Each structure stands twice: as structure tokens, then as C-alpha cells.
Amino acid sequence: LKLVSQRRQLLDYLKRADEGRYKTLIERLGIRR
């Protein structure tokens, strides 16, 4: 459970830091939210 929240924080950080890379990562992981 902790790992999931950690990854969520990482994604939020990446979204702020590098939007383009974030989108690429999301598409590759196949995450829909």
C-alpha cells in the first residue's frame, strides 16, 4: 500500500517536472485515470 502511494507521489512530481515525459510514461504503462 505504501509503495502505491509512493508511486503516486512520484507520478505527481513527474507531472509537474516534465509533462511530456509523464504522458509518455502513462501511455507506456497503460494507466488510465
mmCIF entry with sequence, helices, sheets and N, C-alpha, C, O atoms, coordinates in Angstrom:
data_MODEL
# 
_entry.id   MODEL 
# 
_entity.id                         1 
_entity.type                       polymer 
_entity.pdbx_number_of_molecules   1 
# 
_entity_poly.entity_id                      1 
_entity_poly.type                           'polypeptide(L)' 
_entity_poly.nstd_linkage                   no 
_entity_poly.nstd_monomer                   no 
_entity_poly.pdbx_seq_one_letter_code       LKLVSQRRQLLDYLKRADEGRYKTLIERLGIRR 
_entity_poly.pdbx_seq_one_letter_code_can   LKLVSQRRQLLDYLKRADEGRYKTLIERLGIRR 
_entity_poly.pdbx_strand_id                 A 
# 
loop_
_entity_poly_seq.entity_id 
_entity_poly_seq.num 
_entity_poly_seq.mon_id 
_entity_poly_seq.hetero 
1 1  LEU n 
1 2  LYS n 
1 3  LEU n 
1 4  VAL n 
1 5  SER n 
1 6  GLN n 
1 7  ARG n 
1 8  ARG n 
1 9  GLN n 
1 10 LEU n 
1 11 LEU n 
1 12 ASP n 
1 13 TYR n 
1 14 LEU n 
1 15 LYS n 
1 16 ARG n 
1 17 ALA n 
1 18 ASP n 
1 19 GLU n 
1 20 GLY n 
1 21 ARG n 
1 22 TYR n 
1 23 LYS n 
1 24 THR n 
1 25 LEU n 
1 26 ILE n 
1 27 GLU n 
1 28 ARG n 
1 29 LEU n 
1 30 GLY n 
1 31 ILE n 
1 32 ARG n 
1 33 ARG n 
# 
_struct_asym.id          A 
_struct_asym.entity_id   1 
# 
loop_
_struct_conf.conf_type_id 
_struct_conf.id 
_struct_conf.pdbx_PDB_helix_id 
_struct_conf.beg_label_comp_id 
_struct_conf.beg_label_asym_id 
_struct_conf.beg_label_seq_id 
_struct_conf.pdbx_beg_PDB_ins_code 
_struct_conf.end_label_comp_id 
_struct_conf.end_label_asym_id 
_struct_conf.end_label_seq_id 
_struct_conf.pdbx_end_PDB_ins_code 
_struct_conf.beg_auth_comp_id 
_struct_conf.beg_auth_asym_id 
_struct_conf.beg_auth_seq_id 
_struct_conf.end_auth_comp_id 
_struct_conf.end_auth_asym_id 
_struct_conf.end_auth_seq_id 
_struct_conf.pdbx_PDB_helix_class 
_struct_conf.details 
_struct_conf.pdbx_PDB_helix_length 
HELX_P HELX_P1 AA1 LYS A 2  ? ALA A 17 ? LYS A 2  ALA A 17 1 ? 16 
HELX_P HELX_P2 AA2 GLU A 19 ? LEU A 29 ? GLU A 19 LEU A 29 1 ? 11 
# 
_struct_conf_type.id          HELX_P 
_struct_conf_type.criteria    ? 
_struct_conf_type.reference   ? 
# 
loop_
_atom_site.group_PDB 
_atom_site.id 
_atom_site.type_symbol 
_atom_site.label_atom_id 
_atom_site.label_alt_id 
_atom_site.label_comp_id 
_atom_site.label_asym_id 
_atom_site.label_entity_id 
_atom_site.label_seq_id 
_atom_site.pdbx_PDB_ins_code 
_atom_site.Cartn_x 
_atom_site.Cartn_y 
_atom_site.Cartn_z 
_atom_site.occupancy 
_atom_site.B_iso_or_equiv 
_atom_site.pdbx_formal_charge 
_atom_site.auth_seq_id 
_atom_site.auth_comp_id 
_atom_site.auth_asym_id 
_atom_site.auth_atom_id 
_atom_site.pdbx_PDB_model_num 
ATOM 1   N N  . LEU A 1 1  ? 0.846  -1.205 0.000   1.00 0.00 ? 1  LEU A N  1 
ATOM 2   C CA . LEU A 1 1  ? 0.000  0.000  0.000   1.00 0.00 ? 1  LEU A CA 1 
ATOM 3   C C  . LEU A 1 1  ? 0.882  1.257  0.000   1.00 0.00 ? 1  LEU A C  1 
ATOM 4   O O  . LEU A 1 1  ? 0.615  2.230  -0.704  1.00 0.00 ? 1  LEU A O  1 
ATOM 5   N N  . LYS A 1 2  ? 1.931  1.196  0.810   1.00 0.00 ? 2  LYS A N  1 
ATOM 6   C CA . LYS A 1 2  ? 2.841  2.333  0.873   1.00 0.00 ? 2  LYS A CA 1 
ATOM 7   C C  . LYS A 1 2  ? 3.531  2.564  -0.469  1.00 0.00 ? 2  LYS A C  1 
ATOM 8   O O  . LYS A 1 2  ? 3.765  3.702  -0.876  1.00 0.00 ? 2  LYS A O  1 
ATOM 9   N N  . LEU A 1 3  ? 3.851  1.461  -1.145  1.00 0.00 ? 3  LEU A N  1 
ATOM 10  C CA . LEU A 1 3  ? 4.528  1.545  -2.428  1.00 0.00 ? 3  LEU A CA 1 
ATOM 11  C C  . LEU A 1 3  ? 3.651  2.260  -3.460  1.00 0.00 ? 3  LEU A C  1 
ATOM 12  O O  . LEU A 1 3  ? 4.143  3.032  -4.283  1.00 0.00 ? 3  LEU A O  1 
ATOM 13  N N  . VAL A 1 4  ? 2.356  1.991  -3.398  1.00 0.00 ? 4  VAL A N  1 
ATOM 14  C CA . VAL A 1 4  ? 1.416  2.610  -4.333  1.00 0.00 ? 4  VAL A CA 1 
ATOM 15  C C  . VAL A 1 4  ? 1.369  4.121  -4.120  1.00 0.00 ? 4  VAL A C  1 
ATOM 16  O O  . VAL A 1 4  ? 1.430  4.885  -5.084  1.00 0.00 ? 4  VAL A O  1 
ATOM 17  N N  . SER A 1 5  ? 1.262  4.555  -2.868  1.00 0.00 ? 5  SER A N  1 
ATOM 18  C CA . SER A 1 5  ? 1.204  5.986  -2.579  1.00 0.00 ? 5  SER A CA 1 
ATOM 19  C C  . SER A 1 5  ? 2.519  6.662  -2.956  1.00 0.00 ? 5  SER A C  1 
ATOM 20  O O  . SER A 1 5  ? 2.544  7.813  -3.391  1.00 0.00 ? 5  SER A O  1 
ATOM 21  N N  . GLN A 1 6  ? 3.617  5.913  -2.777  1.00 0.00 ? 6  GLN A N  1 
ATOM 22  C CA . GLN A 1 6  ? 4.929  6.433  -3.145  1.00 0.00 ? 6  GLN A CA 1 
ATOM 23  C C  . GLN A 1 6  ? 4.996  6.669  -4.649  1.00 0.00 ? 6  GLN A C  1 
ATOM 24  O O  . GLN A 1 6  ? 5.502  7.690  -5.116  1.00 0.00 ? 6  GLN A O  1 
ATOM 25  N N  . ARG A 1 7  ? 4.471  5.699  -5.395  1.00 0.00 ? 7  ARG A N  1 
ATOM 26  C CA . ARG A 1 7  ? 4.476  5.815  -6.853  1.00 0.00 ? 7  ARG A CA 1 
ATOM 27  C C  . ARG A 1 7  ? 3.559  6.950  -7.300  1.00 0.00 ? 7  ARG A C  1 
ATOM 28  O O  . ARG A 1 7  ? 3.849  7.646  -8.273  1.00 0.00 ? 7  ARG A O  1 
ATOM 29  N N  . ARG A 1 8  ? 2.455  7.130  -6.584  1.00 0.00 ? 8  ARG A N  1 
ATOM 30  C CA . ARG A 1 8  ? 1.537  8.225  -6.893  1.00 0.00 ? 8  ARG A CA 1 
ATOM 31  C C  . ARG A 1 8  ? 2.228  9.571  -6.715  1.00 0.00 ? 8  ARG A C  1 
ATOM 32  O O  . ARG A 1 8  ? 2.070  10.477 -7.532  1.00 0.00 ? 8  ARG A O  1 
ATOM 33  N N  . GLN A 1 9  ? 2.996  9.687  -5.635  1.00 0.00 ? 9  GLN A N  1 
ATOM 34  C CA . GLN A 1 9  ? 3.737  10.921 -5.394  1.00 0.00 ? 9  GLN A CA 1 
ATOM 35  C C  . GLN A 1 9  ? 4.759  11.157 -6.495  1.00 0.00 ? 9  GLN A C  1 
ATOM 36  O O  . GLN A 1 9  ? 4.958  12.284 -6.948  1.00 0.00 ? 9  GLN A O  1 
ATOM 37  N N  . LEU A 1 10 ? 5.401  10.078 -6.914  1.00 0.00 ? 10 LEU A N  1 
ATOM 38  C CA . LEU A 1 10 ? 6.411  10.166 -7.964  1.00 0.00 ? 10 LEU A CA 1 
ATOM 39  C C  . LEU A 1 10 ? 5.785  10.630 -9.277  1.00 0.00 ? 10 LEU A C  1 
ATOM 40  O O  . LEU A 1 10 ? 6.352  11.456 -9.992  1.00 0.00 ? 10 LEU A O  1 
ATOM 41  N N  . LEU A 1 11 ? 4.600  10.082 -9.581  1.00 0.00 ? 11 LEU A N  1 
ATOM 42  C CA . LEU A 1 11 ? 3.901  10.472 -10.801 1.00 0.00 ? 11 LEU A CA 1 
ATOM 43  C C  . LEU A 1 11 ? 3.475  11.929 -10.740 1.00 0.00 ? 11 LEU A C  1 
ATOM 44  O O  . LEU A 1 11 ? 3.570  12.653 -11.731 1.00 0.00 ? 11 LEU A O  1 
ATOM 45  N N  . ASP A 1 12 ? 3.001  12.360 -9.567  1.00 0.00 ? 12 ASP A N  1 
ATOM 46  C CA . ASP A 1 12 ? 2.589  13.755 -9.413  1.00 0.00 ? 12 ASP A CA 1 
ATOM 47  C C  . ASP A 1 12 ? 3.779  14.689 -9.597  1.00 0.00 ? 12 ASP A C  1 
ATOM 48  O O  . ASP A 1 12 ? 3.668  15.749 -10.214 1.00 0.00 ? 12 ASP A O  1 
ATOM 49  N N  . TYR A 1 13 ? 4.917  14.277 -9.052  1.00 0.00 ? 13 TYR A N  1 
ATOM 50  C CA . TYR A 1 13 ? 6.132  15.070 -9.186  1.00 0.00 ? 13 TYR A CA 1 
ATOM 51  C C  . TYR A 1 13 ? 6.558  15.158 -10.648 1.00 0.00 ? 13 TYR A C  1 
ATOM 52  O O  . TYR A 1 13 ? 6.896  16.229 -11.151 1.00 0.00 ? 13 TYR A O  1 
ATOM 53  N N  . LEU A 1 14 ? 6.534  14.009 -11.313 1.00 0.00 ? 14 LEU A N  1 
ATOM 54  C CA . LEU A 1 14 ? 6.952  13.947 -12.704 1.00 0.00 ? 14 LEU A CA 1 
ATOM 55  C C  . LEU A 1 14 ? 6.017  14.780 -13.581 1.00 0.00 ? 14 LEU A C  1 
ATOM 56  O O  . LEU A 1 14 ? 6.444  15.400 -14.555 1.00 0.00 ? 14 LEU A O  1 
ATOM 57  N N  . LYS A 1 15 ? 4.734  14.780 -13.215 1.00 0.00 ? 15 LYS A N  1 
ATOM 58  C CA . LYS A 1 15 ? 3.748  15.548 -13.964 1.00 0.00 ? 15 LYS A CA 1 
ATOM 59  C C  . LYS A 1 15 ? 4.077  17.037 -13.903 1.00 0.00 ? 15 LYS A C  1 
ATOM 60  O O  . LYS A 1 15 ? 3.955  17.751 -14.898 1.00 0.00 ? 15 LYS A O  1 
ATOM 61  N N  . ARG A 1 16 ? 4.494  17.493 -12.734 1.00 0.00 ? 16 ARG A N  1 
ATOM 62  C CA . ARG A 1 16 ? 4.860  18.900 -12.596 1.00 0.00 ? 16 ARG A CA 1 
ATOM 63  C C  . ARG A 1 16 ? 6.194  19.187 -13.268 1.00 0.00 ? 16 ARG A C  1 
ATOM 64  O O  . ARG A 1 16 ? 6.366  20.221 -13.915 1.00 0.00 ? 16 ARG A O  1 
ATOM 65  N N  . ALA A 1 17 ? 7.137  18.261 -13.110 1.00 0.00 ? 17 ALA A N  1 
ATOM 66  C CA . ALA A 1 17 ? 8.502  18.492 -13.568 1.00 0.00 ? 17 ALA A CA 1 
ATOM 67  C C  . ALA A 1 17 ? 8.640  18.343 -15.080 1.00 0.00 ? 17 ALA A C  1 
ATOM 68  O O  . ALA A 1 17 ? 9.315  19.142 -15.730 1.00 0.00 ? 17 ALA A O  1 
ATOM 69  N N  . ASP A 1 18 ? 7.998  17.318 -15.635 1.00 0.00 ? 18 ASP A N  1 
ATOM 70  C CA . ASP A 1 18 ? 8.193  17.007 -17.050 1.00 0.00 ? 18 ASP A CA 1 
ATOM 71  C C  . ASP A 1 18 ? 6.921  16.409 -17.636 1.00 0.00 ? 18 ASP A C  1 
ATOM 72  O O  . ASP A 1 18 ? 6.749  15.191 -17.687 1.00 0.00 ? 18 ASP A O  1 
ATOM 73  N N  . GLU A 1 19 ? 6.036  17.296 -18.075 1.00 0.00 ? 19 GLU A N  1 
ATOM 74  C CA . GLU A 1 19 ? 4.715  16.888 -18.554 1.00 0.00 ? 19 GLU A CA 1 
ATOM 75  C C  . GLU A 1 19 ? 4.794  15.914 -19.723 1.00 0.00 ? 19 GLU A C  1 
ATOM 76  O O  . GLU A 1 19 ? 4.064  14.923 -19.766 1.00 0.00 ? 19 GLU A O  1 
ATOM 77  N N  . GLY A 1 20 ? 5.685  16.202 -20.671 1.00 0.00 ? 20 GLY A N  1 
ATOM 78  C CA . GLY A 1 20 ? 5.792  15.363 -21.860 1.00 0.00 ? 20 GLY A CA 1 
ATOM 79  C C  . GLY A 1 20 ? 6.235  13.948 -21.529 1.00 0.00 ? 20 GLY A C  1 
ATOM 80  O O  . GLY A 1 20 ? 5.686  12.972 -22.038 1.00 0.00 ? 20 GLY A O  1 
ATOM 81  N N  . ARG A 1 21 ? 7.246  13.855 -20.661 1.00 0.00 ? 21 ARG A N  1 
ATOM 82  C CA . ARG A 1 21 ? 7.753  12.546 -20.281 1.00 0.00 ? 21 ARG A CA 1 
ATOM 83  C C  . ARG A 1 21 ? 6.708  11.792 -19.469 1.00 0.00 ? 21 ARG A C  1 
ATOM 84  O O  . ARG A 1 21 ? 6.583  10.572 -19.575 1.00 0.00 ? 21 ARG A O  1 
ATOM 85  N N  . TYR A 1 22 ? 5.959  12.536 -18.657 1.00 0.00 ? 22 TYR A N  1 
ATOM 86  C CA . TYR A 1 22 ? 4.884  11.949 -17.864 1.00 0.00 ? 22 TYR A CA 1 
ATOM 87  C C  . TYR A 1 22 ? 3.844  11.295 -18.759 1.00 0.00 ? 22 TYR A C  1 
ATOM 88  O O  . TYR A 1 22 ? 3.421  10.165 -18.515 1.00 0.00 ? 22 TYR A O  1 
ATOM 89  N N  . LYS A 1 23 ? 3.437  12.014 -19.797 1.00 0.00 ? 23 LYS A N  1 
ATOM 90  C CA . LYS A 1 23 ? 2.432  11.479 -20.727 1.00 0.00 ? 23 LYS A CA 1 
ATOM 91  C C  . LYS A 1 23 ? 2.939  10.223 -21.421 1.00 0.00 ? 23 LYS A C  1 
ATOM 92  O O  . LYS A 1 23 ? 2.200  9.251  -21.583 1.00 0.00 ? 23 LYS A O  1 
ATOM 93  N N  . THR A 1 24 ? 4.208  10.249 -21.831 1.00 0.00 ? 24 THR A N  1 
ATOM 94  C CA . THR A 1 24 ? 4.809  9.080  -22.480 1.00 0.00 ? 24 THR A CA 1 
ATOM 95  C C  . THR A 1 24 ? 4.819  7.888  -21.539 1.00 0.00 ? 24 THR A C  1 
ATOM 96  O O  . THR A 1 24 ? 4.513  6.763  -21.934 1.00 0.00 ? 24 THR A O  1 
ATOM 97  N N  . LEU A 1 25 ? 5.175  8.153  -20.288 1.00 0.00 ? 25 LEU A N  1 
ATOM 98  C CA . LEU A 1 25 ? 5.243  7.090  -19.285 1.00 0.00 ? 25 LEU A CA 1 
ATOM 99  C C  . LEU A 1 25 ? 3.866  6.489  -19.038 1.00 0.00 ? 25 LEU A C  1 
ATOM 100 O O  . LEU A 1 25 ? 3.714  5.270  -18.958 1.00 0.00 ? 25 LEU A O  1 
ATOM 101 N N  . ILE A 1 26 ? 2.867  7.354  -18.919 1.00 0.00 ? 26 ILE A N  1 
ATOM 102 C CA . ILE A 1 26 ? 1.493  6.901  -18.684 1.00 0.00 ? 26 ILE A CA 1 
ATOM 103 C C  . ILE A 1 26 ? 1.007  6.030  -19.837 1.00 0.00 ? 26 ILE A C  1 
ATOM 104 O O  . ILE A 1 26 ? 0.379  4.992  -19.627 1.00 0.00 ? 26 ILE A O  1 
ATOM 105 N N  . GLU A 1 27 ? 1.307  6.467  -21.055 1.00 0.00 ? 27 GLU A N  1 
ATOM 106 C CA . GLU A 1 27 ? 0.870  5.694  -22.222 1.00 0.00 ? 27 GLU A CA 1 
ATOM 107 C C  . GLU A 1 27 ? 1.551  4.332  -22.258 1.00 0.00 ? 27 GLU A C  1 
ATOM 108 O O  . GLU A 1 27 ? 0.923  3.326  -22.589 1.00 0.00 ? 27 GLU A O  1 
ATOM 109 N N  . ARG A 1 28 ? 2.837  4.303  -21.916 1.00 0.00 ? 28 ARG A N  1 
ATOM 110 C CA . ARG A 1 28 ? 3.574  3.049  -21.952 1.00 0.00 ? 28 ARG A CA 1 
ATOM 111 C C  . ARG A 1 28 ? 3.080  2.094  -20.867 1.00 0.00 ? 28 ARG A C  1 
ATOM 112 O O  . ARG A 1 28 ? 3.011  0.882  -21.075 1.00 0.00 ? 28 ARG A O  1 
ATOM 113 N N  . LEU A 1 29 ? 2.738  2.655  -19.711 1.00 0.00 ? 29 LEU A N  1 
ATOM 114 C CA . LEU A 1 29 ? 2.249  1.818  -18.609 1.00 0.00 ? 29 LEU A CA 1 
ATOM 115 C C  . LEU A 1 29 ? 0.790  1.433  -18.809 1.00 0.00 ? 29 LEU A C  1 
ATOM 116 O O  . LEU A 1 29 ? 0.294  0.481  -18.207 1.00 0.00 ? 29 LEU A O  1 
ATOM 117 N N  . GLY A 1 30 ? 0.114  2.189  -19.663 1.00 0.00 ? 30 GLY A N  1 
ATOM 118 C CA . GLY A 1 30 ? -1.291 1.893  -19.930 1.00 0.00 ? 30 GLY A CA 1 
ATOM 119 C C  . GLY A 1 30 ? -2.189 2.299  -18.784 1.00 0.00 ? 30 GLY A C  1 
ATOM 120 O O  . GLY A 1 30 ? -3.216 1.668  -18.531 1.00 0.00 ? 30 GLY A O  1 
ATOM 121 N N  . ILE A 1 31 ? -1.804 3.347  -18.097 1.00 0.00 ? 31 ILE A N  1 
ATOM 122 C CA . ILE A 1 31 ? -2.602 3.818  -16.957 1.00 0.00 ? 31 ILE A CA 1 
ATOM 123 C C  . ILE A 1 31 ? -3.680 4.782  -17.443 1.00 0.00 ? 31 ILE A C  1 
ATOM 124 O O  . ILE A 1 31 ? -3.413 5.718  -18.196 1.00 0.00 ? 31 ILE A O  1 
ATOM 125 N N  . ARG A 1 32 ? -4.866 4.534  -17.004 1.00 0.00 ? 32 ARG A N  1 
ATOM 126 C CA . ARG A 1 32 ? -5.983 5.434  -17.323 1.00 0.00 ? 32 ARG A CA 1 
ATOM 127 C C  . ARG A 1 32 ? -6.539 6.001  -16.031 1.00 0.00 ? 32 ARG A C  1 
ATOM 128 O O  . ARG A 1 32 ? -6.952 5.263  -15.137 1.00 0.00 ? 32 ARG A O  1 
ATOM 129 N N  . ARG A 1 33 ? -6.543 7.347  -15.945 1.00 0.00 ? 33 ARG A N  1 
ATOM 130 C CA . ARG A 1 33 ? -7.127 7.947  -14.756 1.00 0.00 ? 33 ARG A CA 1 
ATOM 131 C C  . ARG A 1 33 ? -7.687 9.317  -15.037 1.00 0.00 ? 33 ARG A C  1 
ATOM 132 O O  . ARG A 1 33 ? -8.219 9.964  -14.135 1.00 0.00 ? 33 ARG A O  1 
# 
